[in-house]
Amino acid sequence: MISAIPHFKEHPKPNVCRRNDKEKEVMNCEANGYVTIKWEKYQSSSNSWIRPSHRAMNITSPKLIFSVITEEDEGVYRCVATNDDGSVISDNATITVYGPPIITDVSDATTVKEGDKAYFTCTVSNDVDSTYPVNISWYNDKGIQLKSDAATDMSELLIDPVSISDDGVYTCRAYNHPESIAEQQISLTVECMYTYCPIISTAASSSNPFKVGGNAIIIFCSASGQPTPMVQWYTGGRPVYPDPNKNQQFIANIPNDTPHNTTYTCKAWNSVGHKSKSITVVVQP
């Protein structure tokens, strides 16, 4: 009788897996004929091959699938194919697990005067594997990338000099893989140094909360600046009225026929700057 020890038609291949992926097929091996398959993982502490973790859903299947991937599943694997004539061992293949970097420190919200400097820092740690170095990028609230640093654990952003248009939210975005991103936002408030910068205040006709069916609710927004700013009330990202008001005071009439809890934002702008301020109107039964 001719011996028919199995041979592999497909050996396991190295794979890179994202941490916490569920029901993830990470490796595959295929041998000829009627064989049984067993997956093994190398344990360096004992210099031996052991059973993969309990998250491996079926270690006797050609497909190695994990219920969920964690850092503990990183390592070297192989499969063993056996039939009545003997066993054969596949090539080794490595599973690498990656996860998003962790932003460990970021600058606090900052207020500076127009014309001064604004300085932000963002520090990260690569908590999984240095195989994938961290890149850090900075974005403004318009989604424009301002700066990008590769293979680093700390990045700085300097705005010098600061102008009114720099007022807003800045995002530190760190990633070690296109699908593995961490980010944190920092607010920059720019104090106007010139009389033409808009300054606004908001108020309601009486104290919140209001009663359904009571007196009409009127909210006020006053703005000053040079040139005279345009003023508009917004709610839910949409203007309350079709056109902004050219006057320095803008009044909105709010319905109070049904209970609701609504935030209104007054925005004032001119050719050199913009400001906004919100007020929440509560109408109770």
GICORNOR-V267918 format. One record per run of one state. SS is the DSSP state (H for helix, E for strand, L for the rest). FROM is the first residue (numbers start at 1). TO is the last residue. If there is no record, write none. Layout:
ss->{SS;SS}
from->{FROM;FROM}
to->{TO;TO}
This chain:
ss->{L;E;L;E;L;E;L;E;L;E;L;E;L;E;L;E;L;H;L;E;L;E;L;E;L;E;L;E;L;E;L;E;L;E;L;E;L;H;L;E;L;E;L;E;L;E;L;E;L;E;L;E;L;E;L;E;L;E;L;E;L}
from->{1;8;11;15;19;22;29;30;32;36;44;48;51;56;57;63;69;71;74;75;84;86;90;93;99;102;107;110;114;117;126;135;140;145;150;154;161;164;167;168;178;180;192;199;205;210;212;217;225;230;236;238;240;245;246;249;255;260;271;273;285}
to->{7;10;14;18;21;28;29;31;35;43;47;50;55;56;62;68;70;73;74;83;85;89;92;98;101;106;109;113;116;125;134;139;144;149;153;160;163;166;167;177;179;191;198;204;209;211;216;224;229;235;237;239;244;245;248;254;259;270;272;284;285}
